[in-house]
Amino acid sequence: EPTVPPTEMGEFFTPMMVDVLVGGATIFVLPIEHFEKC
C-alpha cells in the first residue's frame, strides 16, 4: 500500500467529501486538519 505524504495530499485536498479510486481502494478526503491512517 503506497502512502501519500501530507504535502501531496494537500494538492488533492478539497473542502468537500471526495472518493478517489486508487489501486482498488477508495480513499475518502475529508475537510479535516490532519489525515489519520486507519
Phi and psi restraints in degrees (range 20) as a CNS / XPLOR table:
assign (resid 1 and name C) (resid 2 and name N)
       (resid 2 and name CA) (resid 2 and name C) 1.0 -72.9 20.0 2
assign (resid 2 and name N) (resid 2 and name CA)
       (resid 2 and name C) (resid 3 and name N) 1.0 138.1 20.0 2
assign (resid 2 and name C) (resid 3 and name N)
       (resid 3 and name CA) (resid 3 and name C) 1.0 -99.8 20.0 2
assign (resid 3 and name N) (resid 3 and name CA)
       (resid 3 and name C) (resid 4 and name N) 1.0 151.2 20.0 2
assign (resid 3 and name C) (resid 4 and name N)
       (resid 4 and name CA) (resid 4 and name C) 1.0 -106.1 20.0 2
assign (resid 4 and name N) (resid 4 and name CA)
       (resid 4 and name C) (resid 5 and name N) 1.0 116.9 20.0 2
assign (resid 4 and name C) (resid 5 and name N)
       (resid 5 and name CA) (resid 5 and name C) 1.0 -60.1 20.0 2
assign (resid 5 and name N) (resid 5 and name CA)
       (resid 5 and name C) (resid 6 and name N) 1.0 146.7 20.0 2
assign (resid 5 and name C) (resid 6 and name N)
       (resid 6 and name CA) (resid 6 and name C) 1.0 -53.9 20.0 2
assign (resid 6 and name N) (resid 6 and name CA)
       (resid 6 and name C) (resid 7 and name N) 1.0 -31.7 20.0 2
assign (resid 6 and name C) (resid 7 and name N)
       (resid 7 and name CA) (resid 7 and name C) 1.0 -68.1 20.0 2
assign (resid 7 and name N) (resid 7 and name CA)
       (resid 7 and name C) (resid 8 and name N) 1.0 -40.1 20.0 2
assign (resid 7 and name C) (resid 8 and name N)
       (resid 8 and name CA) (resid 8 and name C) 1.0 -75.6 20.0 2
assign (resid 8 and name N) (resid 8 and name CA)
       (resid 8 and name C) (resid 9 and name N) 1.0 -33.6 20.0 2
assign (resid 8 and name C) (resid 9 and name N)
       (resid 9 and name CA) (resid 9 and name C) 1.0 -60.2 20.0 2
assign (resid 9 and name N) (resid 9 and name CA)
       (resid 9 and name C) (resid 10 and name N) 1.0 -34.7 20.0 2
assign (resid 9 and name C) (resid 10 and name N)
       (resid 10 and name CA) (resid 10 and name C) 1.0 -61.1 20.0 2
assign (resid 10 and name N) (resid 10 and name CA)
       (resid 10 and name C) (resid 11 and name N) 1.0 -29.4 20.0 2
assign (resid 10 and name C) (resid 11 and name N)
       (resid 11 and name CA) (resid 11 and name C) 1.0 -71.9 20.0 2
assign (resid 11 and name N) (resid 11 and name CA)
       (resid 11 and name C) (resid 12 and name N) 1.0 -27.3 20.0 2
assign (resid 11 and name C) (resid 12 and name N)
       (resid 12 and name CA) (resid 12 and name C) 1.0 -94.8 20.0 2
assign (resid 12 and name N) (resid 12 and name CA)
       (resid 12 and name C) (resid 13 and name N) 1.0 -13.2 20.0 2
assign (resid 12 and name C) (resid 13 and name N)
       (resid 13 and name CA) (resid 13 and name C) 1.0 -60.5 20.0 2
assign (resid 13 and name N) (resid 13 and name CA)
       (resid 13 and name C) (resid 14 and name N) 1.0 132.0 20.0 2
assign (resid 13 and name C) (resid 14 and name N)
       (resid 14 and name CA) (resid 14 and name C) 1.0 -133.5 20.0 2
assign (resid 14 and name N) (resid 14 and name CA)
       (resid 14 and name C) (resid 15 and name N) 1.0 151.4 20.0 2
assign (resid 14 and name C) (resid 15 and name N)
       (resid 15 and name CA) (resid 15 and name C) 1.0 -74.7 20.0 2
assign (resid 15 and name N) (resid 15 and name CA)
       (resid 15 and name C) (resid 16 and name N) 1.0 18.8 20.0 2
assign (resid 15 and name C) (resid 16 and name N)
       (resid 16 and name CA) (resid 16 and name C) 1.0 -143.9 20.0 2
assign (resid 16 and name N) (resid 16 and name CA)
       (resid 16 and name C) (resid 17 and name N) 1.0 166.6 20.0 2
assign (resid 16 and name C) (resid 17 and name N)
       (resid 17 and name CA) (resid 17 and name C) 1.0 -73.9 20.0 2
assign (resid 17 and name N) (resid 17 and name CA)
       (resid 17 and name C) (resid 18 and name N) 1.0 122.8 20.0 2
assign (resid 17 and name C) (resid 18 and name N)
       (resid 18 and name CA) (resid 18 and name C) 1.0 -131.0 20.0 2
assign (resid 18 and name N) (resid 18 and name CA)
       (resid 18 and name C) (resid 19 and name N) 1.0 131.5 20.0 2
assign (resid 18 and name C) (resid 19 and name N)
       (resid 19 and name CA) (resid 19 and name C) 1.0 -103.7 20.0 2
assign (resid 19 and name N) (resid 19 and name CA)
       (resid 19 and name C) (resid 20 and name N) 1.0 124.8 20.0 2
assign (resid 19 and name C) (resid 20 and name N)
       (resid 20 and name CA) (resid 20 and name C) 1.0 -116.9 20.0 2
assign (resid 20 and name N) (resid 20 and name CA)
       (resid 20 and name C) (resid 21 and name N) 1.0 129.7 20.0 2
assign (resid 20 and name C) (resid 21 and name N)
       (resid 21 and name CA) (resid 21 and name C) 1.0 -89.3 20.0 2
assign (resid 21 and name N) (resid 21 and name CA)
       (resid 21 and name C) (resid 22 and name N) 1.0 113.3 20.0 2
assign (resid 21 and name C) (resid 22 and name N)
       (resid 22 and name CA) (resid 22 and name C) 1.0 -131.2 20.0 2
assign (resid 22 and name N) (resid 22 and name CA)
       (resid 22 and name C) (resid 23 and name N) 1.0 115.1 20.0 2
assign (resid 22 and name C) (resid 23 and name N)
       (resid 23 and name CA) (resid 23 and name C) 1.0 60.1 20.0 2
assign (resid 23 and name N) (resid 23 and name CA)
       (resid 23 and name C) (resid 24 and name N) 1.0 30.6 20.0 2
assign (resid 23 and name C) (resid 24 and name N)
       (resid 24 and name CA) (resid 24 and name C) 1.0 82.8 20.0 2
assign (resid 24 and name N) (resid 24 and name CA)
       (resid 24 and name C) (resid 25 and name N) 1.0 4.6 20.0 2
assign (resid 24 and name C) (resid 25 and name N)
       (resid 25 and name CA) (resid 25 and name C) 1.0 -116.8 20.0 2
assign (resid 25 and name N) (resid 25 and name CA)
       (resid 25 and name C) (resid 26 and name N) 1.0 139.1 20.0 2
assign (resid 25 and name C) (resid 26 and name N)
       (resid 26 and name CA) (resid 26 and name C) 1.0 -93.2 20.0 2
assign (resid 26 and name N) (resid 26 and name CA)
       (resid 26 and name C) (resid 27 and name N) 1.0 122.7 20.0 2
assign (resid 26 and name C) (resid 27 and name N)
       (resid 27 and name CA) (resid 27 and name C) 1.0 -108.2 20.0 2
assign (resid 27 and name N) (resid 27 and name CA)
       (resid 27 and name C) (resid 28 and name N) 1.0 126.3 20.0 2
assign (resid 27 and name C) (resid 28 and name N)
       (resid 28 and name CA) (resid 28 and name C) 1.0 -98.8 20.0 2
assign (resid 28 and name N) (resid 28 and name CA)
       (resid 28 and name C) (resid 29 and name N) 1.0 120.0 20.0 2
assign (resid 28 and name C) (resid 29 and name N)
       (resid 29 and name CA) (resid 29 and name C) 1.0 -96.3 20.0 2
assign (resid 29 and name N) (resid 29 and name CA)
       (resid 29 and name C) (resid 30 and name N) 1.0 114.6 20.0 2
assign (resid 29 and name C) (resid 30 and name N)
       (resid 30 and name CA) (resid 30 and name C) 1.0 -110.2 20.0 2
assign (resid 30 and name N) (resid 30 and name CA)
       (resid 30 and name C) (resid 31 and name N) 1.0 152.1 20.0 2
assign (resid 30 and name C) (resid 31 and name N)
       (resid 31 and name CA) (resid 31 and name C) 1.0 -73.8 20.0 2
assign (resid 31 and name N) (resid 31 and name CA)
       (resid 31 and name C) (resid 32 and name N) 1.0 68.5 20.0 2
assign (resid 31 and name C) (resid 32 and name N)
       (resid 32 and name CA) (resid 32 and name C) 1.0 -118.2 20.0 2
assign (resid 32 and name N) (resid 32 and name CA)
       (resid 32 and name C) (resid 33 and name N) 1.0 163.3 20.0 2
assign (resid 32 and name C) (resid 33 and name N)
       (resid 33 and name CA) (resid 33 and name C) 1.0 -73.2 20.0 2
assign (resid 33 and name N) (resid 33 and name CA)
       (resid 33 and name C) (resid 34 and name N) 1.0 -28.1 20.0 2
assign (resid 33 and name C) (resid 34 and name N)
       (resid 34 and name CA) (resid 34 and name C) 1.0 -142.3 20.0 2
assign (resid 34 and name N) (resid 34 and name CA)
       (resid 34 and name C) (resid 35 and name N) 1.0 156.6 20.0 2
assign (resid 34 and name C) (resid 35 and name N)
       (resid 35 and name CA) (resid 35 and name C) 1.0 -102.4 20.0 2
assign (resid 35 and name N) (resid 35 and name CA)
       (resid 35 and name C) (resid 36 and name N) 1.0 124.7 20.0 2
assign (resid 35 and name C) (resid 36 and name N)
       (resid 36 and name CA) (resid 36 and name C) 1.0 -109.6 20.0 2
assign (resid 36 and name N) (resid 36 and name CA)
       (resid 36 and name C) (resid 37 and name N) 1.0 134.4 20.0 2
assign (resid 36 and name C) (resid 37 and name N)
       (resid 37 and name CA) (resid 37 and name C) 1.0 -85.9 20.0 2
assign (resid 37 and name N) (resid 37 and name CA)
       (resid 37 and name C) (resid 38 and name N) 1.0 126.9 20.0 2
